[in-house]
Amino acid sequence: MTGSSVRIGITLPSFRSDAQAALEAARQAEVLGLHGVFVFDHLWPLGQPERPALSAFPLLGAVAAVTNRIALGTLVARVGLVPDDVLLAELLSLERMAPGRLVAGLGTGDSESAPENLAYGIAYTPADRRRLQLRAVGRLLRDAGIRVWVGGGSPATSQLAAELGVALNLWGAQPSAVAALAPRTEVTWAGPVPAELPPLLEWLEEIDRAGATWAVCAWPVPPEVLAEAAAMRGELDRD
C-alpha cells in the first residue's frame, strides 16, 4: 500500500473523574508515532450531565508537560463559554507550553451543547453572533501563527473557514462531504472509526482519497490499532 498524506490523531478519554487514562493515552500515542491528541470542550458528555468531564485546557496543559513532539488540540473550544479574551489567553498559554504543537480547534456550539451553557447561567447567543466571535478569535490565533481548525459543516461555517484561510473540521462526515469541500479549503475529519484493523484501513483510505489532511479518531479505538494502520499506510511520526 502506498503512503498516504492524511495525519492520524486520537481523542483522549476526558469524560473521567481523573486524568490518568488520558495522560497515559497521550504518552502512548506519542511513542507509537501518531500525529496528534485532542480533547473535547464539554462540561459533560452530550446528554449526560450526571457524568464527569475534565476541562480541556488544564488537561491539555498536563498533556503538554508529559509529551515532547505530538500535536495537541481542542476539538473544539466553543466560543461563548468564556469571554473571547479569556479563550484567547487560554489557547495562547497552551501554545507557550507546547510551542508549535497546538491545534486550536474552534467552534460555535449547537443546540446539543446549549444545555451546558444554560445550566451554568451562560447565555446561548444566536448563531450569527457566535460566528462573529469565532471569526475574531480565529483571526487573532491565525495571525499569531497558530494552526486553527473551525468545527462545523454548515455553509456559513464552511465559508468562514475559507475566508480565514484555516482548516474546516468535519465531525462524522461521509467521505463525499469531505470531497465536496476539500477543493475550496483544507478539511480535517474527526469521528468514530472501526476498532478492527481491516475496516479501519478501508475507512482511512476513503477519507484520504476524499482529501482530508487529518483523521482524528474517537476514543475508545485502541491507539495501538491506529498505529498499526498508520504503519501499514506509511504514516507514522517516529524519530
C-alpha positions as CSV (number, residue, x, y, z in Angstrom):
1,M,0.0,0.0,0.0
2,T,1.3,3.4,-0.9
3,G,2.0,6.1,1.8
4,S,-0.8,8.5,2.5
5,S,-1.0,12.2,3.2
6,V,-3.5,12.1,6.0
7,R,-2.3,12.6,9.5
8,I,-3.8,10.4,12.2
9,G,-4.8,11.6,15.7
10,I,-7.0,10.4,18.5
11,T,-9.3,11.9,21.0
12,L,-8.3,11.4,24.7
13,P,-10.7,9.8,27.3
14,S,-11.6,13.0,29.0
15,F,-15.1,12.1,30.4
16,R,-13.5,10.7,33.5
17,S,-13.1,11.8,37.1
18,D,-9.3,11.8,36.9
19,A,-6.7,12.4,34.2
20,Q,-4.6,9.2,34.5
21,A,-6.1,7.4,31.5
22,A,-5.9,10.5,29.2
23,L,-2.3,11.2,30.1
24,E,-1.3,7.6,29.6
25,A,-3.1,7.5,26.2
26,A,-1.3,10.7,25.2
27,R,2.1,9.3,26.1
28,Q,1.3,6.0,24.3
29,A,0.1,7.9,21.2
30,E,3.4,9.8,21.0
31,V,5.5,6.7,21.5
32,L,3.5,4.8,18.8
33,G,4.1,7.7,16.4
34,L,0.6,9.1,16.0
35,H,0.4,12.7,14.9
36,G,-2.0,14.3,17.4
37,V,-4.1,14.0,20.5
38,F,-7.3,16.1,21.0
39,V,-9.7,16.9,23.8
40,F,-13.4,17.8,23.7
41,D,-14.5,21.1,25.2
42,H,-17.7,20.0,27.0
43,L,-18.9,20.5,30.6
44,W,-20.3,17.0,30.4
45,P,-20.8,14.3,27.8
46,L,-23.6,15.3,25.4
47,G,-27.0,14.4,27.1
48,Q,-25.3,13.0,30.2
49,P,-25.0,15.8,32.8
50,E,-24.5,13.2,35.6
51,R,-21.2,12.1,34.2
52,P,-17.8,13.8,34.9
53,A,-15.7,15.7,32.4
54,L,-12.2,17.0,32.6
55,S,-11.8,20.6,31.4
56,A,-9.9,20.8,28.1
57,F,-7.4,23.4,28.9
58,P,-5.8,22.1,32.2
59,L,-5.9,18.6,30.7
60,L,-4.0,19.8,27.5
61,G,-1.6,21.6,29.8
62,A,-0.8,18.4,31.5
63,V,-0.5,16.6,28.2
64,A,2.0,19.2,27.1
65,A,4.1,18.5,30.2
66,V,4.3,14.7,29.6
67,T,4.9,14.8,25.8
68,N,7.5,16.3,23.6
69,R,6.5,16.4,19.9
70,I,3.0,15.2,19.3
71,A,0.4,17.8,18.3
72,L,-2.3,18.6,20.8
73,G,-5.5,20.4,20.4
74,T,-9.1,21.3,21.3
75,L,-11.9,19.6,19.4
76,V,-13.3,22.1,19.6
77,A,-13.1,25.0,22.0
78,R,-16.5,26.7,21.9
79,V,-16.8,30.5,21.8
80,G,-19.3,31.9,24.3
81,L,-18.5,29.6,27.2
82,V,-15.9,32.1,28.4
83,P,-15.2,35.7,27.2
84,D,-13.3,35.8,23.9
85,D,-10.2,37.4,25.6
86,V,-10.2,34.5,28.1
87,L,-10.5,31.9,25.4
88,L,-7.7,33.6,23.5
89,A,-5.5,33.7,26.6
90,E,-6.0,30.0,27.4
91,L,-5.1,29.0,23.9
92,L,-2.0,31.2,23.7
93,S,-0.9,29.8,27.1
94,L,-1.1,26.3,25.6
95,E,1.0,27.4,22.7
96,R,3.7,28.7,25.1
97,M,3.6,25.4,26.9
98,A,3.9,23.4,23.7
99,P,5.5,25.6,21.1
100,G,4.4,24.8,17.5
101,R,2.3,21.8,18.6
102,L,-1.1,23.4,19.3
103,V,-4.1,22.9,17.0
104,A,-6.7,25.5,18.1
105,G,-9.9,23.8,17.2
106,L,-12.7,26.4,17.5
107,G,-16.5,26.0,17.2
108,T,-19.7,27.9,17.8
109,G,-21.6,25.1,19.6
110,D,-25.1,24.0,18.6
111,S,-28.4,23.0,20.1
112,E,-27.0,19.8,21.5
113,S,-24.4,21.7,23.6
114,A,-26.7,24.6,24.5
115,P,-27.9,22.9,27.8
116,E,-24.4,23.1,29.1
117,N,-24.4,26.9,28.7
118,L,-27.8,27.3,30.3
119,A,-27.1,25.0,33.2
120,Y,-24.2,27.3,34.3
121,G,-26.1,30.5,33.6
122,I,-24.1,31.3,30.4
123,A,-26.1,32.9,27.6
124,Y,-26.6,30.9,24.5
125,T,-26.4,33.6,21.9
126,P,-27.7,33.5,18.3
127,A,-25.6,31.6,15.7
128,D,-24.7,34.8,13.8
129,R,-23.3,36.3,17.0
130,R,-21.3,33.2,17.8
131,R,-19.8,33.1,14.3
132,L,-18.7,36.7,14.7
133,Q,-16.9,35.7,17.9
134,L,-15.3,32.7,16.2
135,R,-14.1,34.9,13.4
136,A,-12.5,37.4,15.8
137,V,-10.7,34.7,17.9
138,G,-9.7,32.6,14.9
139,R,-8.2,35.6,13.1
140,L,-6.1,36.5,16.1
141,L,-4.8,33.0,16.6
142,R,-4.1,32.6,12.9
143,D,-2.2,35.9,12.9
144,A,-0.2,34.6,15.9
145,G,1.0,31.6,13.7
146,I,-1.2,29.0,15.4
147,R,-2.9,26.3,13.4
148,V,-6.7,26.9,13.5
149,W,-9.5,24.5,12.7
150,V,-13.1,25.7,12.5
151,G,-15.5,22.9,13.5
152,G,-18.9,22.6,11.8
153,G,-20.4,21.7,8.5
154,S,-23.0,24.4,7.8
155,P,-22.4,26.5,4.7
156,A,-21.9,29.6,6.8
157,T,-19.2,27.9,8.9
158,S,-17.5,26.4,5.8
159,Q,-17.4,29.9,4.3
160,L,-15.9,31.3,7.5
161,A,-13.1,28.8,7.4
162,A,-12.4,29.6,3.8
163,E,-12.4,33.4,4.4
164,L,-9.9,33.0,7.3
165,G,-7.8,30.6,5.3
166,V,-7.9,27.9,8.0
167,A,-8.9,24.3,8.1
168,L,-12.5,23.2,8.4
169,N,-13.1,20.3,10.7
170,L,-16.0,17.9,10.0
171,W,-17.3,15.6,12.7
172,G,-18.5,12.2,11.5
173,A,-18.9,13.3,7.9
174,Q,-19.0,10.9,5.0
175,P,-16.1,11.0,2.5
176,S,-18.4,12.5,-0.1
177,A,-18.9,15.6,2.1
178,V,-15.1,15.9,2.6
179,A,-14.5,15.6,-1.1
180,A,-17.1,18.3,-1.9
181,L,-15.3,20.8,0.3
182,A,-11.7,19.9,0.0
183,P,-11.1,21.7,-3.3
184,R,-12.0,25.0,-1.6
185,T,-10.4,24.8,1.8
186,E,-8.3,22.4,3.9
187,V,-10.6,19.8,5.5
188,T,-9.8,17.7,8.6
189,W,-12.0,14.9,9.7
190,A,-12.9,13.6,13.1
191,G,-15.3,11.0,14.4
192,P,-15.8,7.3,15.4
193,V,-14.0,4.7,13.4
194,P,-14.0,0.9,13.4
195,A,-11.8,-0.7,16.1
196,E,-10.8,-3.6,13.9
197,L,-7.9,-3.2,11.5
198,P,-9.4,-4.2,8.1
199,P,-12.4,-1.9,8.2
200,L,-10.3,0.9,9.8
201,L,-7.8,0.7,7.0
202,E,-10.6,0.9,4.5
203,W,-12.1,3.9,6.2
204,L,-8.8,5.8,6.4
205,E,-8.2,5.1,2.7
206,E,-11.6,6.6,1.9
207,I,-11.0,9.7,4.0
208,D,-7.6,10.1,2.5
209,R,-8.9,9.8,-1.1
210,A,-11.6,12.4,-0.2
211,G,-8.9,14.9,0.5
212,A,-8.8,15.2,4.3
213,T,-5.5,16.2,5.8
214,W,-6.2,14.7,9.2
215,A,-8.3,11.8,10.6
216,V,-8.9,12.3,14.3
217,C,-10.3,9.0,15.6
218,A,-12.6,9.0,18.5
219,W,-11.8,7.1,21.7
220,P,-12.1,4.2,22.5
221,V,-10.4,3.0,19.3
222,P,-7.1,1.5,20.7
223,P,-4.0,3.6,19.9
224,E,-2.0,0.6,19.0
225,V,-4.6,-0.4,16.3
226,L,-4.4,3.1,14.9
227,A,-0.6,2.9,14.9
228,E,-0.7,-0.4,13.1
229,A,-3.0,1.0,10.5
230,A,-0.8,4.1,10.1
231,A,2.3,1.9,9.8
232,M,0.7,-0.1,7.1
233,R,-0.1,3.2,5.3
234,G,3.4,4.6,5.8
235,E,2.2,7.4,8.1
236,L,3.9,7.4,11.5
237,D,5.8,10.2,13.2
238,R,8.7,8.4,14.8
239,D,12.3,9.6,15.4
